[in-house]
């Protein structure tokens, strides 16, 4: 199964767990799967057209 692995670096505004809580809280709610100590997976196979942009926008909003 193809998945996108996103790693939260040391210089990020939030750590991985705090970011996942914010993504889960929405809006919109974005479900991801933790991986390792600082990463998470997004499953692009389940995305509808335009939803990748929604995920990217949420990541930028929470990490900038």
C-alpha positions as CSV (number, residue, x, y, z in Angstrom):
1,X,0.0,0.0,0.0
2,X,1.4,3.4,-1.0
3,X,1.5,5.9,1.9
4,X,3.0,9.3,2.4
5,X,5.4,9.5,5.3
6,X,5.7,12.9,6.9
7,X,8.4,13.5,9.5
8,X,8.2,16.3,12.0
9,X,11.7,17.8,12.5
10,X,13.4,19.1,15.6
11,X,12.8,22.8,14.6
12,X,9.0,22.4,14.1
13,X,6.7,24.6,16.1
14,X,4.8,21.5,17.4
15,X,6.0,18.0,18.1
16,X,4.4,15.1,16.3
17,X,1.9,14.2,19.0
18,X,0.7,17.8,19.4
19,X,0.3,18.1,15.6
20,X,-1.7,14.9,15.4
21,X,-4.1,16.1,18.1
22,X,-4.7,19.3,16.1
23,X,-5.2,17.4,12.9
24,X,-7.7,15.1,14.6
25,X,-9.6,18.0,16.1
26,X,-10.1,19.7,12.7
27,X,-11.9,21.2,11.1
28,X,-11.8,19.3,8.9
29,X,-10.8,16.2,10.9
30,X,-7.7,14.6,9.3
31,X,-6.9,11.1,10.3
32,X,-3.3,9.9,10.1
33,X,-1.3,7.0,11.5
34,X,1.7,7.6,13.8
35,X,5.0,6.1,12.7
36,X,8.2,6.0,14.8
37,X,9.0,8.7,17.3
38,X,8.4,11.7,15.0
39,X,6.5,10.6,11.9
40,X,3.1,9.8,10.6
41,X,1.5,8.3,7.5
42,X,-1.2,9.8,5.3
43,X,-2.9,7.3,2.9
44,X,-3.3,9.1,-0.4
45,X,-5.3,6.3,-1.9
46,X,-8.4,7.4,0.1
47,X,-8.2,11.0,-0.9
48,X,-10.8,12.6,-3.1
49,X,-9.8,15.3,-5.6
50,X,-8.7,18.5,-3.8
51,X,-8.2,16.8,-0.4
52,X,-4.4,16.8,-0.7
53,X,-4.6,20.5,-0.7
54,X,-6.7,20.5,2.4
55,X,-4.1,18.4,4.2
56,X,-1.2,20.6,3.0
57,X,-3.0,23.7,4.1
58,X,-3.7,22.2,7.6
59,X,0.0,21.2,8.0
60,X,1.1,24.7,7.0
61,X,-1.4,26.4,9.3
62,X,-0.4,24.3,12.4
63,X,3.4,24.3,11.8
64,X,4.1,27.9,10.8
